[in-house]
Amino acid sequence: MPHSIETYKLITGKDDSEFCRRITEKLSEGYELYGYPTMTFNGEHVVVGQAVIKRPARLV
């Protein structure tokens, strides 16, 4: 079975440096930010989410 690349991911987590590192890692893998980030408060801390997409390679 061929290896498939996910083209859409929703990254969520506590609003901290670890979340930022995870987003930065996806960007370095060729993903792009998709849409606006979202934020909510769960009674303890701020939880954020950001969608990223990876476009398929174009053949020229």
Beta strands, then each sheet from edge to edge (+ up, - down):
strand 1: 8-14
strand 2: 32-41
strand 3: 46-53
sheet 1: 1+ 3- 2+
end
